[in-house]
Amino acid sequence: MKMPITLQVSLEKMIYYLIIFILTTIPLVFGSVHPVTAGFYGAIMLAVLGSWLLIATRPDKPISGLIWYLLPLIVLCYQILQTIPLPFSLIELLSPARAERIAMVNYLADTDIRAMALSENSRAGARGALFLLAVYVFYCSLTRVLQSDKRRLLTVCYCLIAVGVIQALYGLLQFIKPGTGILWLSIEVRAAYGSIIYKNQYASMLNMLWPLAIGCGLLQYSKTKRRRSTSRAGTERTGRRLIKKGSTGWQKKTVNRLMVQTAAVLMILAGIFSLSRGGILAMALVAVLLVVLLPFSARKKIIFSGLFLGVIVSYGTMLGIETAVSRFVSVGDAGATRTDLYMSSLPMLANHWLTGIGANSYAVLSPVYLKGFPADLLYDRVHNEYLELMIELGIPMALLFFAWLLGGMALLGARILTALKHTGKIKNTMLLASVAYAGIVGFLVHGLVDFGWRLPVNIVYCVTLLAITVTSLEGVNVTEKVMVDPEPDTTAEIAVVGNV
């Protein structure tokens, strides 16, 4: 039975508001890193958003790009499979190192374990897999909501910018006044954390948000063609309307420009004063990528970059940017420690190359494999998301995931470059696509040296940027090198909303 149109619209609006609620509240309590808060948001996504998708999806309508939806599901299913108990004989075949540890436990504890999961930490692995499944449902819901009304793109962007400003102000307060703490936790280290416990994850989050402020700020300068009346009376009415409202409109545009540009400056400063070396380097890469991708002339890019950099350096000097600079003095020692950590983790990968050790299981085996490290310290992360994923999933499944990730990013990048070759109103939507894409790249690159992917809010924001990029690129065909605009008025509407 087909659902009435009015009911479909009402349900979609409710889902849209629920998505806004999730985006604006998920970072408040330590980025939802605690299992209770992560479980709360995961349950909402699976139950409410999942039910809506089942109701709203038409089975007779084909899904475009189905392969890009199926590959991450395969990885998720495998991660769930790792947490299911299997016969000991099968464990011996798939993971001899895991079977050897089980046999040793049976011998030492005089037990008779005949079934065991491939994962070393099956409970944590199951929780992680369910949350990732919820994020997958969240992405599908958000993409559908944005594609049905692209004017919502800016609303989502401004909500994320507002979150970034709040986090940035809180982080700058923590840096200026050490001892402020993180929510109810006391901390004496002079650095910006916001409401996130680990400053590296905090910097990773901000690097996804400040490019949106840049894009929305530049969108304020976009010019929109308006229909002009050819009659004399129409011309006179237009002139009177412009005289009456021109001053007010200019003031509103100026205020909006200053607000979003100030938001970008605040988030960049907070990212710098997080003192995360990986975050600062990723920020620099995002800035370079924006200069390349933004659809403006080289002269405008140089002027804008120079002015923006001048503001950052000026305010950073006032706040004490030398503290951030001094962090790079010890980058050699930190790099050597990370390299030792990576090399010591390779035997763990070699012993579990086929099936992996399971998600969130590195802390269980790190005391066994990490030789020469302080015995009183627990290394629960590799500080390299790509290496840790290979250890957790095994090489075959990790390579499948990396192929999907790199292939998808390459395709999106090619579509953006194709769109930038065209002039006209398409440049307005390309602003949002370009800045969101740059934010994703920064997030992925930061994963080479830190573990920002492990924070639930960062995963949710990453797929949100992906949804913004995919929705903005609708109609861009890479293979034929042509532009197809299925909704001609959408871009103009975005520009008009941005100028309001």
C-alpha positions in Angstrom: 0.0 0.0 0.0 1.4 3.3 -1.1 1.9 5.9 1.7 0.1 9.3 1.2 2.3 12.1 0.0 1.5 14.3 3.0 2.5 11.6 5.4 5.8 11.0 3.5 6.7 14.7 3.7 5.9 14.8 7.4 8.0 11.7 8.2 10.9 13.1 6.1 10.8 16.4 8.0 10.8 14.5 11.3 13.8 12.5 10.2 15.5 15.6 9.0 15.1 17.3 12.5 16.3 14.1 14.2 19.4 14.2 12.0 20.0 17.8 13.0 19.6 16.8 16.7 22.2 14.0 16.3 24.7 16.2 14.6 24.4 19.0 17.1 24.4 16.9 20.3 26.7 13.9 19.6 29.9 15.7 20.5 28.7 17.2 23.7 29.7 14.4 26.2 33.3 13.5 25.3 32.3 13.0 21.6 30.1 10.0 22.7 33.2 7.9 23.3 31.5 6.2 26.3 29.6 3.0 25.4 26.4 4.4 27.0 26.3 7.5 24.8 27.5 5.7 21.7 24.9 3.1 22.3 22.2 5.7 22.7 22.9 7.4 19.4 23.5 4.1 17.7 20.1 2.8 18.9 18.3 6.0 17.6 20.0 5.6 14.2 19.2 1.9 13.9 15.7 2.0 15.2 14.3 5.3 13.9 16.3 6.1 10.8 16.5 2.4 9.9 12.7 2.0 10.1 12.2 5.1 8.1 14.5 3.8 5.4 12.6 0.6 5.2 9.3 2.5 4.9 10.4 5.1 2.5 12.6 3.0 0.1 10.8 1.9 -3.0 11.8 -1.7 -4.0 11.1 -1.0 -7.7 13.5 1.9 -7.8 17.1 0.9 -8.6 19.9 2.2 -6.4 22.6 4.0 -8.3 26.2 3.1 -7.5 25.1 -0.1 -5.7 28.6 -1.5 -5.5 29.7 1.5 -3.3 27.0 0.6 -0.8 27.7 -3.1 -0.8 31.4 -3.1 -0.1 31.3 -1.5 3.3 28.5 -3.8 4.2 30.7 -6.8 3.4 33.4 -5.4 5.8 30.8 -4.8 8.5 29.4 -8.3 8.2 32.9 -9.7 8.5 33.5 -7.6 11.6 30.4 -9.1 13.1 31.5 -12.6 12.0 34.7 -12.1 14.0 32.7 -11.9 17.2 30.7 -15.2 16.7 32.0 -18.3 18.4 33.4 -20.9 16.0 34.5 -24.5 16.5 38.0 -24.9 17.7 39.0 -27.0 14.6 38.0 -24.1 12.4 39.9 -21.6 14.6 43.0 -23.8 14.1 42.6 -23.6 10.4 41.9 -19.9 10.1 44.0 -18.4 12.9 46.7 -20.8 14.3 48.0 -18.1 16.7 44.6 -17.7 18.2 44.1 -21.4 18.5 47.5 -21.8 20.2 46.5 -19.2 22.9 43.2 -21.0 23.5 45.0 -24.3 23.8 47.4 -22.8 26.3 44.4 -21.4 28.4 42.9 -24.9 28.4 46.2 -26.4 29.6 47.0 -23.8 32.3 43.4 -23.3 33.6 42.4 -27.0 33.1 39.4 -25.9 31.0 37.9 -27.4 27.9 37.1 -24.5 25.5 35.7 -25.9 22.3 34.3 -22.8 20.7 35.8 -19.3 20.5 35.5 -16.2 18.4 38.2 -15.0 16.1 38.1 -11.6 17.9 40.3 -11.2 21.1 37.6 -8.8 22.4 34.4 -9.9 21.0 32.1 -7.7 23.1 33.9 -4.5 22.2 34.0 -5.7 18.6 30.3 -6.4 18.5 29.6 -2.9 20.0 31.8 -1.3 17.4 30.3 -3.2 14.5 26.7 -2.3 15.6 27.7 1.4 15.9 29.3 1.4 12.4 26.1 -0.2 11.1 24.1 2.6 12.7 26.5 5.1 11.0 25.9 3.4 7.7 22.1 3.8 8.2 22.7 7.4 9.2 24.6 8.1 6.0 21.9 6.6 3.8 19.2 8.6 5.6 21.1 11.8 5.4 21.8 11.4 1.7 18.2 10.7 1.0 17.0 13.7 3.0 19.5 16.1 1.3 18.8 14.8 -2.2 15.1 15.4 -1.7 15.7 19.1 -0.9 19.2 20.5 -1.5 18.4 23.7 0.4 19.0 21.6 3.5 22.7 21.4 2.6 23.3 24.8 4.0 21.3 24.1 7.2 23.4 21.0 7.9 26.6 23.0 7.2 25.7 25.8 9.5 24.8 23.4 12.2 28.2 21.8 12.0 29.8 25.2 11.9 27.9 26.2 15.1 29.2 23.0 16.8 32.7 23.8 15.7 32.5 27.4 17.1 31.3 26.2 20.5 34.1 23.5 20.6 36.7 26.1 19.5 35.7 28.7 22.1 35.7 26.0 24.8 39.1 24.8 23.6 40.6 28.3 23.5 39.4 28.9 27.0 41.1 25.8 28.1 44.4 26.9 26.5 44.2 30.5 27.9 43.2 29.3 31.3 44.8 26.0 32.2 42.9 24.0 34.7 39.6 24.7 33.1 39.1 21.0 32.6 37.0 18.9 30.2 33.4 19.1 31.3 33.6 17.6 34.9 37.1 16.1 34.4 40.0 18.1 35.7 43.2 18.5 33.6 46.1 20.8 34.1 47.8 20.5 30.6 47.8 23.7 28.7 46.1 22.7 25.4 42.7 23.0 23.7 40.5 19.9 24.1 36.9 21.1 23.8 34.6 18.4 25.1 36.9 15.7 23.7 39.3 13.8 26.0 42.1 13.3 23.4 43.4 16.4 21.8 44.4 14.5 18.6 40.8 13.5 18.1 39.6 17.0 18.9 42.0 18.5 16.2 40.7 15.8 13.8 37.2 16.9 14.4 37.9 20.6 13.9 39.8 19.9 10.6 36.5 18.6 9.2 34.5 21.6 10.3 36.5 24.7 9.6 36.6 24.1 5.8 32.8 24.2 5.8 33.0 27.7 7.3 35.4 28.7 4.5 32.9 27.4 1.9 29.9 29.0 3.4 31.8 32.3 3.8 32.8 32.3 0.1 29.3 31.4 -0.8 28.2 34.7 0.5 30.1 36.4 -2.3 28.5 34.3 -5.1 26.5 36.3 -7.5 23.0 35.1 -8.4 21.4 36.1 -11.6 17.9 37.5 -11.1 15.2 38.0 -13.6 14.9 41.5 -14.8 11.8 43.2 -16.1 12.1 44.8 -19.5 9.2 47.2 -19.1 9.7 50.7 -17.9 7.3 50.3 -15.0 9.1 47.1 -13.9 12.4 48.9 -14.0 11.1 51.7 -11.8 9.7 49.3 -9.3 13.0 47.4 -9.2 14.9 50.6 -8.6 12.6 51.7 -5.8 12.9 48.2 -4.2 16.7 48.3 -4.4 16.9 51.7 -2.9 14.6 50.7 0.0 16.2 47.3 0.7 19.7 47.6 -0.7 21.3 49.0 2.4 19.7 46.4 4.8 20.6 43.5 2.5 24.2 44.7 2.2 24.4 44.9 6.0 23.0 41.4 6.4 25.4 40.0 3.9 28.4 41.7 5.6 27.4 40.4 9.0 27.0 36.8 7.7 30.3 37.0 5.9 32.1 38.2 9.1 30.4 35.5 11.2 31.4 32.5 9.1 34.9 33.9 8.5 35.3 34.5 12.2 34.0 30.9 12.9 36.7 29.5 10.5 39.4 31.6 12.3 38.3 30.4 15.7 38.3 26.7 14.7 41.7 27.0 13.0 43.2 28.7 16.1 41.7 26.0 18.4 43.1 23.3 16.1 46.6 24.9 16.4 46.4 25.3 20.2 45.3 21.7 20.6 49.0 21.2 20.1 48.4 18.1 18.0 51.3 17.9 15.6 49.4 15.5 13.3 46.3 17.8 13.4 48.4 20.9 12.5 50.0 19.1 9.6 46.6 17.8 8.4 45.3 21.3 8.7 48.0 22.6 6.4 47.3 19.9 3.9 43.5 20.8 3.9 44.4 24.5 3.4 46.6 23.6 0.4 43.8 21.4 -1.0 41.3 24.2 -0.7 43.5 26.6 -2.6 43.7 24.0 -5.4 40.0 23.0 -5.5 38.2 26.3 -4.9 36.8 27.7 -8.2 38.5 31.1 -8.2 41.3 32.8 -10.1 44.9 32.4 -8.9 45.0 36.1 -8.0 42.0 35.9 -5.7 43.3 32.7 -4.1 46.6 34.4 -3.3 45.0 37.5 -1.9 42.5 35.5 0.2 45.1 33.1 1.5 47.4 35.9 2.4 44.8 37.8 4.3 43.5 34.7 6.1 47.0 33.6 7.1 47.8 37.1 8.4 44.7 37.0 10.6 45.6 33.5 11.9 49.3 34.5 12.7 48.3 37.8 14.3 45.7 36.3 16.7 47.9 33.2 17.2 50.8 35.4 18.3 48.6 37.2 20.8 47.5 33.9 22.3 50.9 32.3 22.4 51.5 30.4 19.2 55.1 29.7 20.3 53.7 27.0 22.4 52.4 25.2 19.3 55.6 25.8 17.4 57.7 24.3 20.3 55.8 21.0 19.9 57.6 20.4 16.6 61.0 20.7 18.3 60.5 17.2 19.7 58.9 15.8 16.6 62.0 13.6 16.0 61.7 11.8 19.3 57.9 11.3 18.8 58.4 10.1 15.3 61.0 7.5 16.5 58.6 6.3 19.2 55.8 5.9 16.7 58.1 4.1 14.3 59.2 1.6 17.0 55.5 1.1 17.9 54.7 0.3 14.2 57.6 -2.1 13.8 56.8 -3.9 17.1 53.2 -4.3 15.9 54.1 -6.0 12.6 54.6 -9.5 14.2 51.0 -9.2 15.5 49.9 -8.6 11.9 52.1 -11.5 10.6 50.5 -13.9 13.1 47.0 -12.9 12.2 47.3 -11.8 8.6 44.3 -13.8 7.3 41.5 -13.2 9.8 42.8 -10.4 12.1 42.5 -10.1 15.8 39.1 -8.3 15.8 38.0 -4.7 16.3 39.2 -2.9 19.5 41.4 -5.9 20.4 44.9 -4.3 20.0 45.1 -3.5 23.8 44.6 -7.2 24.6 47.7 -8.3 22.7 49.9 -5.3 22.8 51.5 -6.2 26.2 52.6 -9.5 24.6 54.0 -8.2 21.4 55.4 -4.8 22.3 59.0 -5.6 23.5 61.2 -2.9 25.0 58.3 -0.5 25.9 57.5 0.6 29.5 55.7 -2.2 31.3 53.6 0.3 33.3 52.1 1.8 30.1 49.3 0.2 28.1 49.4 0.9 24.4 45.8 0.5 23.3 46.2 2.0 19.9 48.8 1.8 17.1 48.5 5.5 16.3 48.1 4.5 12.7 44.6 3.7 11.7 45.6 1.9 8.5 48.0 -0.4 10.2 45.6 -1.0 13.1 42.8 -1.8 10.7 45.0 -4.4 8.9 45.8 -6.0 12.3 42.1 -6.0 13.3 40.5 -7.1 10.0 43.3 -9.1 8.5 45.1 -8.2 5.2 42.5 -9.4 2.7 39.5 -7.6 4.3 41.6 -4.5 5.1 42.7 -4.3 1.4 39.1 -4.6 0.3 38.2 -1.7 2.6 41.1 0.4 1.5 40.3 -0.2 -2.2 36.7 1.0 -1.6 38.0 4.0 0.4 40.7 5.1 -2.1 38.6 4.3 -5.1 35.7 6.3 -3.8 37.8 9.3 -2.9 39.5 9.2 -6.3 36.2 9.1 -8.1 34.8 12.0 -6.0 38.0 14.0 -6.6 37.7 13.4 -10.4 34.1 14.5 -10.4 35.0 17.7 -8.5 37.8 18.5 -11.0 35.5 17.8 -13.9 32.9 20.2 -12.4 35.5 22.9 -11.8 36.1 23.1 -15.6 32.6 24.4 -16.1 31.5 28.0 -15.5 28.3 29.4 -14.3 26.1 28.6 -11.4 27.5 25.1 -10.9 30.4 26.8 -9.0 28.2 27.6 -6.1 27.4 23.9 -5.3 31.0 23.1 -6.1 32.0 25.3 -3.1 30.3 22.9 -0.7 31.5 19.8 -2.5 35.1 21.1 -2.5 35.3 22.1 1.1 33.6 18.9 2.3 35.9 16.8 0.2 38.9 18.6 1.6 37.7 18.0 5.2 37.4 14.3 4.5 40.9 14.2 3.0 42.3 15.9 6.1 40.5 13.3 8.3 41.9 10.4 6.3 45.5 11.8 6.3 45.4 12.5 10.0 44.7 8.8 10.5 48.3 8.0 9.4 49.7 9.2 12.7 46.8 9.2 15.2 43.6 7.4 16.1 40.9 10.1 15.4 38.8 7.5 13.6 38.0 5.8 16.9 35.8 8.7 18.2 32.1 8.2 17.3 31.5 11.9 16.6 34.3 11.9 14.1 32.9 9.0 12.2 29.5 10.6 12.1 30.9 13.9 10.9 33.0 12.2 8.2 30.0 10.4 6.7 28.1 13.7 6.9 30.8 15.4 4.8 30.6 12.5 2.4 26.8 13.0 2.1 27.3 16.7 1.5 29.9 15.9 -1.2 27.9 13.3 -2.9 24.7 15.3 -2.9 26.5 18.4 -4.2 28.0 16.4 -7.1 24.7 15.0 -8.3 24.7 15.4 -12.1 28.4 15.4 -12.6 29.4 12.6 -15.0 33.2 11.9 -15.1 33.2 9.4 -18.0 31.3 11.6 -20.4 32.9 14.9 -19.1 29.5 16.6 -19.2 27.3 18.2 -16.6 23.7 17.1 -16.1 21.6 19.4 -13.9 18.4 17.5 -12.9 17.2 20.3 -10.7 18.1 23.6 -12.5 17.0 25.9 -9.7 18.8 24.1 -6.9 22.1 26.0 -7.1 20.4 29.3 -7.4 18.4 28.5 -4.3 21.5 27.6 -2.4 23.2 30.9 -3.4 20.1 32.9 -2.4 19.9 31.2 1.0 23.6 31.9 1.4 23.0 35.6 0.7 20.1 35.9 3.2 
